[in-house]
Amino acid sequence: MAQFQPEKLRLKGKIGHFLILLLVIHFAYPFSEGGVWASAIWITFYSLSVGYGAYLTSQSVLQVRMTGALTLLTILTGAVWAFTSNDVLVNGALYVFYIVIIANLAFIIQNFFRFVFLAKMVTRDVLFGGVSIYMLIGNIFTPTYLLLNVLIKEFTGEFAFGVHTYDVAITWQRMYYLSFTVLTTLGFGDITPVTAFAEPFVLAEAGIGVLYVAILMARLVSLYESHQSSMG
């Protein structure tokens, strides 16, 4: 396995830009429900944003090329998803889109985590990186829930999640909302897992949300105290 080399990452001074993209996604995602074109535009923006994050955490030319190829693949599958009415094509595109987005997000989270927790001192990039990881955790569980919902429906004939407050389908927007209510342990109860196969994933995200905040705060305090000691 290639050794992690933080100095080869393109993160310095740019994590703030990526965090802004994550915040735009967070607050603008409801607008993607405005029709086919709104959905297509949002998918493109989301794919490019995730691709940008993967580019920033790439350490080699090969990884950059793979990042570009996967980003293009998500845009193309997203376009099929948005503009095609053929169920077979749409279902195939969804599988590819979910899997590629999960892979890209996992790659970004892994390298962001290493960057933050191998840092020697608290900097603006470290703080932005810590917040970005939290946002990315919420993002990666969104396609995970959707993929789980599709797979469970395929094998059992039942959906993995249910909306209890209003009659709408399980969509990316609803799962994004669910993911962050679980991550923050708010648990409003309007969208819940309705099969035992989905419950462990929801519990895992809730546990990660609690533990990550505690671990990040401990790490930042440790870095600050270490820096103060060295200055002293």
Secondary structure, DSSP 8 states (H G I E B T S, - for coil): -----GGGSS-TTTHHHHHHHHHHHHHHGGGGGS-HHHHHHHHHHHHHHHHHHHHHT--SHHHHHHHHHHHHHHHHHHHHHHH---HHHHHHHHHHHHHHHHHHHHHHHHHHHHHHHT-SS--HHHHHHHHHHHHHHHHHHHHHHHHHHHHHHHHHSS-SEEE-SS-----HHHHHHHHHHHHTT---SSEEE-STTTHHHHHHHHHHHHHHHHHHHHHHHHHHHHHHHHH-
